[in-house]
């Protein structure tokens, strides 16, 4: 995979677990156990973070899956 194939937004950033939990309202174990949730990026041997736009896109997909096309009108 080359860097050009990644879908980074211009203002994208890494967010740590605490912020992921705050944004989603999920527990730590649920974040790691859900195969549909974005995987973290390894920043160093002991650090991981998520790409903010991936987490927000996942959240949006959950809304659309729950509310269908009506979600597009509300958002």
C-alpha positions as a printed Julia matrix, in Angstrom:
75×3 Matrix{Float64}:
   0.0    0.0    0.0
   1.38   3.4   -0.87
   0.72   6.6    1.02
  -1.28   8.08  -1.87
  -3.9    5.32  -1.57
  -4.78   6.31   2.01
  -7.86   8.47   2.46
  -6.45  11.07   4.82
  -8.38  14.3    5.03
  -6.39  17.54   5.05
  -7.13  18.18   8.7
  -7.08  14.54   9.83
  -5.35  13.65  13.06
  -4.59  10.74  15.32
  -6.8   10.38  18.37
  -6.01   8.33  21.43
  -8.23   5.75  23.11
  -9.67   8.18  25.65
 -11.03  10.4   22.87
 -12.31   7.4   20.87
 -14.26   6.25  23.92
 -15.6    9.76  24.48
 -16.67  10.2   20.84
 -18.37   6.83  20.5
 -19.66   6.16  23.99
 -18.27   2.63  23.74
 -16.23   0.7   26.24
 -12.58  -0.19  25.7
 -13.36  -3.89  25.33
 -16.09  -3.2   22.76
 -13.79  -1.0   20.68
 -11.21  -3.77  20.44
 -13.71  -6.64  20.03
 -15.89  -5.16  17.25
 -14.49  -6.28  13.87
 -16.36  -3.47  12.09
 -14.65  -0.76  14.16
 -11.56   0.89  12.63
  -8.27  -0.62  13.74
  -5.73   1.53  15.54
  -2.47   2.62  13.94
   0.74   1.65  15.71
   2.7    4.84  16.41
   5.51   3.22  18.33
   6.2    0.04  20.24
   3.84   1.07  23.05
   1.57   3.66  21.41
  -1.48   3.3   19.22
  -4.03   5.79  17.95
  -7.0    5.92  15.61
  -7.46   8.1   12.55
 -10.2   10.56  13.47
 -11.97  10.5   10.09
 -12.18   6.68  10.16
 -13.85   6.75  13.57
 -16.28   9.47  12.47
 -17.06   7.61   9.22
 -17.78   4.49  11.27
 -20.13   6.52  13.49
 -21.93   7.93  10.45
 -22.29   4.42   8.98
 -23.92   3.26  12.24
 -26.46   6.1   12.02
 -27.28   5.3    8.39
 -27.57   1.57   9.18
 -29.99   2.34  12.0
 -32.06   5.11  10.46
 -31.66   4.43   6.76
 -31.97   7.2    4.23
 -33.68   9.49   6.76
 -30.24   9.93   8.35
 -28.93  11.62   5.21
 -31.62  14.3    5.49
 -30.95  14.88   9.2
 -27.17  15.16   8.77
